[in-house]
Amino acid sequence: MRGRDPETGEFLGPSRTRQRQEALEVRSLAEQLVALPPAQLARLPVPDELMQHIRDTQKVTSHIAHKRQLQFLAKQMRREDEQTLEAIRDALDEGGEAAKREAATLHRTEQWRERLLAGGDAALGELLDEYPQADRQHLRQLIRNAGEERLKNKPPHAFRELFRELRELLLAEPPGMENGE
């Protein structure tokens, strides 16, 4: 199948060396997936049919049989499209772009919540200037209720609800505006 194009003389497909490298990369990814605990594995964007193969591989304990099952899992993964594998790699990578964006959003949400609880109306005004689509009354009520919960040592229901509202607000903003630009 490799061969050369008779007209241009270019190679038609990837070399055998490149094919082997890609297969080894997928096998390495399969090993990482099999090593994960079930809770962490459930958070990854793995298709259901692959998830079943991963669970089957985790069940096999004999060394040679495990190796053979891992090879089979890698074969099934190579049948998936490259976008699926990239999504899995990115989700596994702690330094991945998705992880960085998620962490940045959580930090900004936490900062806004603390500013709102400490600063009251002034901080709420700043938030509304930056995010005019926000519901002023609902946020004001959540801030007031969260403050009361802190004073009375009650469970932090409004505190958490305020965090959820702020996170939705920050996630709804256009991607180019992430740093308040």
Secondary structure, DSSP 8 states (H G I E B T S, - for coil): ---B-TTT--BSS--HHHHHHHHHHHHHHHHHHHHS-HHHHHTS---HHHHHHHHHHHH--SHHHHHHHHHHHHHHHHTS-HHHHHHHHHHH-TTSHHHHHHHHHHHHHHHHHHHHHHHTHHHHHHHHHH-TTS-HHHHHHHHHHHHHHHHTT---HHHHHHHHHHHHHHHHS-GGGTT--
